[in-house]
Amino acid sequence: MNISFFRSKCSLFTMIVVILSLAAGTVWSSDKENDLLKELSKPKSTINFGTGYLSNDNARFGQYSGLRNEGPYGIFNVDIVRRNDDTGTWLKLLGRNLGLQNRDVRFEHSKQGKWGYFIDYSQTPRYEPFTVNTAVSGIGTTDLHIPTSSTPGDPAQLKTERQSIGFGYNKFLPGNLEFQLHFRNEDKDGARLFGRGNRLGEPGPRAVGGFEFIPEPINSTTRQFGASLDYAGKQLQLSGGYYGTMYNNKNHLLNVTGGSAVGGIDAPSVFSPIALAPDNQSHQAFLSGGYSFTPTTRGTFKAAYTRATQTDTFSPSLITAPGIGFNLGGRIDTTLLQAGLTARPLSKLSINTNFRFEDRDDKTPVLFYNPMAVLLDYNERSWNGLNNPRSFRTITSKFEASYALPKDFRLIGSIDYDHRDRSGIATNTSHRSRTDEISYRAELRRSLSETITGTISYIHSNRFGSNFLTNTTGTGDPFFNLIAPFNLADRTRDKVRLMANWEPIEPLSLQLSVDESFDNFGHRAGSDLGLRKGSARNYSLDATYTFSEAWQATAWFSRNETHIDQASRNPITDNGIREVWSANLQDFGTSFGADINGKLTEKIETGANFLYSDFTNKFNQKVFLEPQVNRVPNISTQYSSMRFYAKYDVRRNLGLRLDYILDHFKTNEWTWNWNYSDGTKLTQDTNQMVNFVFLSAYYSWQ
């Protein structure tokens, strides 16, 4: 800990508090009734500043704020609001976390009903939560060097940071029109986890390899901009305009030198240079609106057309390949049409219907990109060297009707339809070009008494589709993949939901929600592999209790359970046996929390909240021929947080605030404990606990 720095912070804080106390005393000595009237009729501005201390180093608590290293930190927030009564103009300045790394500032200037504009700035860090020990050099640049043998390394901190600046303007025009303009520029810099395969041997039979650590350098800019013209009439509302995005990556290639093969054999990877994310852009024109036909009937619509392109030039080493041109020529045209209608044709009957059509047309040309694909004699090779554009067409619609029955019952019924068309070819994964899903819902609501309202609903859905395409390897030979992917498999789902609101006494309200669903999956013809069945259960309970006008408490509990059974099989072993294995995947999540706040006295306000979550993933693997092997251990993660604050009003417009945060993260997550073939190790602290306490002053004026 830097003691001198901490003392200087405290001295500065003490001096500022004294100065503000004297200033506040002058305001407090004026006529109290006039001050109170002024406070109620004019906007209030506030600044909040102070210092805090973090007890322990951590990787999770400060991942997005920079509160990662033990020591002192500055606290500064500002909220300034000024209104000119003569001109009707507003000035607003909002600054949050100005003493930390995740800071943001926004300035607004507007005249009610006339015009307005804003400028904002934000900064967001993202620290890698895993510890990296590596001997790889050049991290953060496009030129990396990997040791030629497995070499222990030193700790390296991977981090990215976003800096965003935005601008917006709006102007009210005659004829109920409003013009809006916005622009945002975001720069992102740093480095993040990345790697490359380390393949042994020359082109030939499949060889054994590993992965080498090559962190990706980040230096990119994303721009978003657009304009719209809005009309707001009594019955008709319209909004039309343009929205665009541009992504520019200043790092086009990653050049890697060095590297070695697993097992000490000198066979460096051939994958260098490596292309990084290419530049791209998109442009959209849209028109949306609504029309009230009658006081009880309203229609809405939206139409949009988007063109997204990727024409960034390939690296010189790639454009020498015959027949592929100088860039991907990527282009996707998307057409969106949607409409909705809500109406109450009868006093007891309400209807709601909507329709949505989206056509994502991938017009990227199909070209031969990898000559090595035909040279490598891999068994069941998955790639023939050609890119595989994918187009999607989606149609969704819904019809819902609600009817009021006698004795405070209300019956609700709905039908949902989802249709998806997909282009593309089937390689070594199952593929079907069309799926359809229809869902039916029946719901009954009733006010059981003046204090109890209950709802019960049942939903049945059925997904089906076209025949699965014949799978092929990269050479075009038949390849019988018998597992249907999760999003393409036939599935029937039955779901029951129960909700209740209860106010047994005036200060207490309870909300209960329970739902349970059961899934059954179909299989490809002649196969019992893949997803078999699944289920999900969700329970939640919320409670609010008002002790008095000064004190209120809330508490909540939730439980989530998900189960999926699946079966697969390994390739034929050396003894000619194909092992079949199964897994009963289970995810459990339990969370609960409580919050209480109120005023101890006229000058003292306090509050506290507590949160606890426990998440467990169980794999329950079983190999039928060898039941004692290939068991994957379970993963469990716990997170708890306790926060406390107390505010003391020294004067009407000056006060002190004390905050305390206890944060605890614990896990046995093993999948990220990774060893790269070059000697780089990826680990994490599995038990992290931090204490953060800070004292600040707040001063307000009008």
Residue pairs with C-beta under 8 A, 6 or more apart in sequence:
1 70
1 71
1 72
2 71
2 72
5 71
5 72
6 51
6 53
6 71
6 72
9 51
9 72
9 74
10 51
13 49
13 50
13 51
13 695
13 697
16 49
16 697
17 656
17 697
20 654
20 697
20 699
21 650
21 651
21 654
23 654
23 699
24 650
24 651
24 652
24 653
24 654
24 699
25 651
27 35
27 651
27 652
27 653
27 701
28 35
28 651
28 652
28 653
35 652
38 702
39 702
42 83
42 702
43 81
43 82
43 83
43 702
44 81
44 700
44 701
44 702
45 79
45 80
45 81
45 82
45 700
45 701
45 702
46 78
46 79
46 80
46 698
46 699
46 700
47 76
47 77
47 78
47 79
47 80
47 698
47 699
47 700
48 75
48 76
48 77
48 78
48 657
48 696
48 697
48 698
49 74
49 75
49 76
49 77
49 99
49 696
49 697
50 74
50 75
50 76
50 657
50 694
50 695
50 696
50 697
51 72
51 73
51 74
51 75
51 694
51 695
51 696
52 72
52 73
52 74
52 75
52 659
52 692
52 693
52 694
52 695
53 71
53 72
53 73
53 692
53 693
53 694
54 62
54 67
54 69
54 70
54 71
54 72
54 73
54 690
54 691
54 692
55 70
55 690
55 691
55 692
56 70
56 688
56 689
56 690
56 691
57 68
57 69
57 70
58 67
58 68
58 663
58 665
58 685
58 688
58 690
59 68
59 127
59 128
59 129
59 130
59 131
59 684
59 685
59 688
60 129
60 663
60 665
60 688
61 67
61 68
61 663
61 665
61 688
61 690
61 692
62 68
62 69
62 127
63 126
63 127
63 129
64 102
64 124
64 125
64 126
64 127
65 97
65 100
65 101
65 102
65 125
66 100
66 101
66 102
66 125
66 127
67 73
67 100
67 690
67 692
68 127
73 99
73 100
73 694
74 99
74 100
75 99
75 100
75 694
75 696
76 95
76 98
76 99
77 95
77 96
77 97
77 98
78 93
78 94
78 95
78 98
79 93
79 94
79 95
80 91
80 92
80 93
80 94
81 90
81 91
81 92
82 90
82 91
82 92
83 89
83 90
83 91
84 90
84 91
87 111
88 111
88 112
88 113
88 114
89 109
89 110
89 111
90 108
90 109
90 110
90 111
90 112
91 108
91 109
92 106
92 107
92 108
92 109
93 105
93 106
93 107
93 108
94 105
94 106
94 108
95 103
95 104
95 105
95 106
96 103
96 104
96 105
97 103
97 104
98 105
101 123
101 125
101 161
102 123
102 124
102 125
103 122
103 123
104 120
104 121
104 122
104 123
105 120
105 121
105 122
106 118
106 119
106 120
106 121
107 118
107 119
107 120
108 116
108 117
108 118
109 116
109 117
109 118
110 116
110 117
113 172
114 171
114 172
115 169
115 170
115 171
115 172
116 169
116 170
117 167
117 168
117 169
117 170
118 166
118 167
118 168
119 165
119 166
119 167
120 164
120 165
120 166
121 163
121 164
121 165
121 166
122 162
122 163
122 164
123 161
123 162
123 163
123 164
124 161
124 162
124 164
125 159
125 160
125 161
125 162
126 159
126 160
126 161
126 162
126 190
127 157
127 158
127 159
128 157
128 158
128 159
128 192
128 193
129 684
130 193
130 672
130 682
130 683
130 684
131 155
131 682
131 683
131 684
131 685
132 155
132 156
132 157
132 158
132 193
132 213
132 215
132 680
132 681
132 682
133 152
133 153
133 154
133 155
133 156
133 680
133 681
133 683
134 153
134 154
134 156
134 213
134 676
134 678
134 679
134 680
134 681
135 147
135 151
135 152
135 153
135 154
135 678
135 679
135 680
136 144
136 145
136 146
136 147
136 153
136 213
136 214
136 215
136 678
136 680
137 144
137 145
138 144
138 145
139 156
139 158
139 191
139 215
139 217
140 190
140 191
140 215
140 217
141 217
142 217
142 251
142 253
142 254
142 255
143 255
143 257
144 214
144 215
144 254
144 255
144 256
144 257
145 256
145 257
145 258
146 212
146 213
146 214
146 256
146 257
146 258
146 259
146 260
146 678
147 258
147 259
147 260
147 678
147 679
148 258
148 259
148 260
148 266
148 268
149 260
149 264
149 679
150 260
150 677
150 678
150 679
151 678
151 679
152 679
152 681
153 679
153 680
153 681
156 215
158 190
158 191
158 192
158 193
158 215
159 190
159 191
160 188
160 189
160 190
160 191
160 192
160 218
161 188
161 189
161 190
162 186
162 187
162 188
163 186
163 187
163 188
164 184
164 185
164 186
164 187
165 184
165 185
166 182
166 183
166 184
166 185
167 182
167 183
167 184
168 180
168 181
168 182
168 183
169 180
169 181
169 182
170 178
170 179
170 180
170 181
171 178
171 179
172 178
173 179
175 231
176 231
176 232
176 233
177 229
177 230
177 231
178 229
178 230
178 231
178 232
179 227
179 228
179 229
179 230
180 227
180 228
180 229
180 230
180 241
181 226
181 227
182 224
182 225
182 226
182 227
183 223
183 224
183 225
184 223
184 224
184 225
185 221
185 222
185 223
186 221
186 222
186 223
186 224
187 220
187 221
188 218
188 219
188 220
188 221
188 222
189 218
189 219
190 218
191 215
191 216
191 217
191 218
192 215
192 216
192 218
193 215
193 216
193 682
194 213
194 214
194 215
194 216
194 254
195 211
195 212
195 213
195 214
195 676
196 211
196 212
196 214
196 256
196 269
196 271
196 272
196 274
197 209
197 210
197 211
197 212
197 269
197 271
198 209
198 210
198 211
198 212
198 259
198 260
198 261
198 262
198 268
198 269
198 677
199 207
199 209
199 267
199 269
199 270
199 271
200 207
200 208
200 209
200 261
200 262
200 265
200 267
201 207
201 267
203 372
203 375
203 376
203 377
204 376
204 377
205 377
205 378
205 379
206 378
206 379
208 262
208 263
209 261
209 262
209 269
209 677
210 261
210 262
210 676
210 677
211 676
211 677
212 256
212 259
212 269
212 676
212 677
212 678
212 680
213 676
213 678
213 680
214 254
214 256
214 274
216 254
216 276
217 251
217 254
217 276
218 251
219 249
219 250
219 251
220 247
220 248
220 249
220 250
220 251
220 277
221 247
221 248
221 250
222 245
222 246
222 247
222 248
223 245
223 246
223 247
223 248
224 243
224 244
224 245
225 243
225 244
225 245
226 241
226 242
226 243
226 244
227 241
227 242
228 239
228 240
228 241
228 242
229 239
229 240
229 241
230 237
230 238
230 239
231 237
231 238
231 239
231 289
234 292
235 291
235 292
235 293
236 289
236 290
236 291
236 292
237 289
237 290
237 291
238 287
238 288
238 289
239 286
239 287
239 288
239 289
240 285
240 286
240 287
240 288
241 285
241 286
242 283
242 284
242 285
242 286
243 283
243 284
243 286
244 281
244 282
244 283
244 284
245 281
245 282
246 279
246 280
246 281
247 277
247 279
247 280
247 281
248 279
249 276
249 277
249 278
249 279
251 276
252 275
252 276
252 278
252 312
252 315
253 273
253 274
253 275
253 276
253 315
254 272
254 273
254 274
254 275
254 276
255 272
255 273
256 269
256 271
256 272
256 273
256 274
257 272
258 268
259 268
259 269
259 678
260 266
260 267
260 268
260 677
260 678
261 267
261 268
261 677
262 677
273 315
273 317
275 314
275 315
275 318
278 310
278 312
278 328
279 310
279 311
279 312
280 308
280 309
280 310
280 312
280 330
281 308
281 309
282 306
282 307
282 308
282 309
283 306
283 307
284 304
284 305
284 306
284 307
285 304
285 305
286 302
286 303
286 304
286 305
287 302
287 303
287 304
288 300
288 301
288 302
288 303
289 300
289 301
289 302
290 298
290 299
290 300
290 301
291 298
291 299
291 300
292 298
293 299
296 343
296 344
296 345
297 341
297 342
297 343
297 344
297 345
298 341
298 342
298 343
299 339
299 340
299 341
299 342
300 339
300 340
300 341
301 338
301 339
301 340
302 336
302 337
302 338
302 339
303 336
303 337
303 338
304 334
304 335
304 336
305 333
305 334
305 335
305 336
306 333
306 334
306 336
307 331
307 332
307 333
307 334
308 330
308 331
308 332
308 334
309 330
309 331
309 332
310 327
310 328
310 330
310 331
311 327
311 328
311 329
311 330
312 327
312 328
313 319
313 326
313 327
314 324
314 326
314 327
314 328
318 324
319 325
319 326
321 368
321 369
321 371
323 367
323 368
324 367
324 368
324 369
325 367
328 364
328 387
329 364
329 365
330 364
331 362
331 363
331 364
332 360
332 361
332 362
332 363
332 364
333 360
333 361
333 363
334 358
334 359
334 360
334 361
335 357
335 358
335 359
335 361
336 356
336 357
336 358
337 356
337 357
337 358
338 354
338 355
338 356
338 357
339 354
339 355
340 352
340 353
340 354
340 355
341 351
341 352
341 353
341 354
342 350
342 351
342 352
343 350
343 351
344 350
344 351
345 351
347 404
348 403
348 404
349 401
349 402
349 403
349 404
350 401
350 402
350 403
351 399
351 400
351 401
351 402
352 398
352 399
352 400
352 401
352 402
353 397
353 398
353 399
353 400
354 397
354 398
355 395
355 396
355 397
356 394
356 395
356 396
356 397
357 394
357 395
358 392
358 393
358 394
358 395
359 391
359 392
359 393
360 391
360 392
360 393
360 394
361 391
362 389
362 390
362 391
362 423
363 389
364 387
364 389
366 386
366 387
366 388
366 389
367 386
367 387
368 385
368 386
369 385
369 386
369 387
370 383
370 385
371 385
372 385
373 381
373 383
373 384
373 385
373 474
374 384
374 385
378 474
380 428
380 473
380 479
381 473
381 474
381 475
382 427
382 428
382 473
382 474
383 427
383 474
384 474
384 475
384 476
385 474
388 424
388 425
388 427
389 423
389 424
390 422
390 423
390 424
391 422
391 423
391 424
392 420
392 421
392 422
392 423
393 420
393 421
394 418
394 419
394 420
394 421
395 417
395 418
395 419
395 420
396 416
396 417
396 418
396 419
397 416
397 417
398 414
398 415
398 416
398 417
399 414
399 415
400 412
400 413
400 414
400 441
401 412
401 413
401 414
402 410
402 411
402 412
403 410
403 411
403 412
404 410
405 411
407 446
408 446
408 447
409 444
409 445
409 446
410 444
410 445
410 446
411 442
411 443
411 444
412 441
412 442
412 443
412 444
412 445
412 457
413 440
413 441
413 442
413 443
414 439
414 440
414 441
415 438
415 439
415 440
415 441
416 437
416 438
416 439
416 441
416 461
417 436
417 437
417 438
417 439
418 435
418 436
418 437
418 438
418 439
419 434
419 435
419 436
419 437
420 434
420 435
420 436
421 433
421 434
422 431
422 432
422 433
422 434
423 433
424 431
425 431
425 469
425 472
426 468
426 469
426 470
426 471
426 472
427 471
427 472
427 473
427 474
427 479
428 471
428 472
428 473
428 479
428 481
429 471
429 481
429 485
430 468
430 469
430 471
430 481
430 482
430 483
430 484
430 485
430 488
430 524
431 468
431 469
431 471
431 488
432 465
432 466
432 467
432 468
432 469
432 488
433 466
433 469
434 465
434 466
435 463
435 464
435 465
435 466
435 487
435 488
436 463
436 464
436 465
437 461
437 462
437 463
437 464
438 461
438 462
439 459
439 460
439 461
439 462
440 459
440 460
440 461
441 457
441 458
441 459
442 457
442 458
443 455
443 456
443 457
443 458
444 455
444 456
444 457
445 453
445 454
445 455
446 453
446 454
447 453
448 454
451 502
451 503
451 504
452 500
452 501
452 502
452 503
453 500
453 501
453 502
454 498
454 499
454 500
454 501
455 497
455 498
455 499
455 500
456 496
456 497
456 498
456 499
457 496
457 497
458 494
458 495
458 496
458 497
459 493
459 494
459 495
459 496
459 497
459 517
460 492
460 493
460 494
460 495
461 491
461 492
461 493
461 495
462 491
462 492
462 493
463 489
463 490
463 491
463 492
464 490
464 522
465 488
465 490
468 484
468 488
468 524
468 525
470 478
471 478
471 479
471 480
471 481
472 478
472 479
473 479
481 524
482 523
482 524
482 526
482 527
482 529
482 530
483 524
483 527
483 529
483 530
483 568
484 490
484 521
484 522
484 523
484 524
484 530
484 531
486 531
489 521
489 522
489 523
489 530
489 531
490 521
490 522
490 523
491 519
491 520
491 521
491 522
492 519
492 520
493 517
493 518
493 519
494 517
494 518
495 515
495 516
495 517
495 518
496 515
496 516
496 517
497 513
497 514
497 515
498 512
498 513
498 514
498 515
499 511
499 512
499 513
499 514
500 510
500 511
500 512
501 509
501 510
501 511
501 512
502 509
502 510
502 511
502 512
503 509
503 510
504 510
507 545
507 546
507 547
508 543
508 544
508 545
508 546
509 543
509 544
510 541
510 542
510 543
511 540
511 541
511 542
511 543
512 540
512 541
513 538
513 539
513 540
513 541
514 538
514 539
514 540
515 537
515 538
516 535
516 536
516 537
516 538
517 535
517 536
517 537
518 533
518 534
518 535
519 533
519 534
519 535
519 536
519 564
520 532
520 533
521 530
521 531
521 532
521 533
521 534
523 529
523 530
524 530
528 567
529 567
529 568
529 569
529 580
530 566
530 567
530 568
531 564
531 565
531 566
532 565
532 566
532 567
533 564
533 565
534 562
534 563
534 564
534 565
535 561
535 562
535 563
536 560
536 561
536 562
536 563
537 559
537 560
537 561
538 558
538 559
538 560
538 561
539 557
539 558
539 559
540 556
540 557
540 558
540 559
541 556
541 557
541 558
542 554
542 555
542 556
543 554
543 555
543 556
544 552
544 553
544 554
545 552
545 553
545 554
546 552
547 553
547 598
548 598
550 598
550 599
551 596
551 597
551 598
551 599
552 596
552 597
552 598
553 594
553 595
553 596
554 594
554 595
554 596
555 592
555 593
555 594
555 595
556 592
556 593
556 594
557 591
557 592
558 589
558 590
558 591
558 592
559 589
559 590
559 591
560 587
560 588
560 589
560 590
561 586
561 587
561 588
561 589
562 585
562 586
562 587
563 584
563 585
563 586
564 584
564 585
565 582
565 583
565 584
565 585
566 582
566 583
566 585
567 580
567 581
567 582
567 583
568 580
568 581
568 582
569 578
569 579
569 580
569 581
570 578
570 579
570 581
571 578
572 578
573 579
577 625
579 623
579 624
579 625
579 626
580 623
580 624
580 625
581 621
581 622
581 623
581 624
581 630
582 621
582 622
582 624
583 619
583 620
583 621
583 622
584 618
584 619
584 620
585 617
585 618
585 619
585 620
586 616
586 617
586 618
586 620
587 615
587 616
587 617
587 618
588 614
588 615
588 616
588 618
589 613
589 614
589 615
589 616
590 613
590 614
591 611
591 612
591 613
591 614
592 611
592 612
593 609
593 610
593 611
593 612
594 609
594 610
595 607
595 608
595 609
595 610
596 607
596 608
596 609
597 605
597 606
597 607
597 608
598 605
598 606
598 607
599 605
599 606
600 606
602 649
603 648
603 649
604 646
604 647
604 648
604 649
605 646
605 647
606 644
606 645
606 646
606 647
607 644
607 645
608 642
608 643
608 644
608 645
609 642
609 643
610 640
610 641
610 642
610 643
611 639
611 640
611 641
611 642
612 638
612 639
612 640
612 641
613 638
613 639
613 640
614 636
614 637
614 638
615 636
615 637
615 638
616 634
616 635
616 636
616 637
617 634
617 635
617 636
618 634
619 631
619 632
619 633
619 634
621 630
621 631
621 632
623 629
623 630
633 668
633 670
634 668
635 667
635 668
635 669
635 670
635 671
636 667
636 668
637 665
637 666
637 667
637 668
637 669
638 664
638 665
638 666
638 667
639 664
639 665
639 666
640 662
640 663
640 664
641 661
641 662
641 663
641 664
642 661
642 662
643 659
643 660
643 661
643 662
644 659
644 660
645 657
645 658
645 659
645 660
646 657
646 658
647 655
647 656
647 657
647 698
648 655
648 656
648 657
649 655
650 656
653 699
653 700
653 701
654 697
654 698
654 699
654 700
655 697
655 698
656 695
656 696
656 697
656 698
657 695
657 696
657 697
657 698
658 693
658 694
658 695
659 692
659 693
659 694
659 695
659 696
660 691
660 692
660 693
661 690
661 691
661 692
661 693
662 689
662 690
662 691
663 688
663 689
663 690
663 692
664 688
664 689
665 687
665 688
665 689
666 686
666 687
666 688
667 684
667 686
668 686
669 684
669 686
672 682
672 683
672 684
673 682
673 683
673 684
674 681
674 682
675 681
675 682
676 682
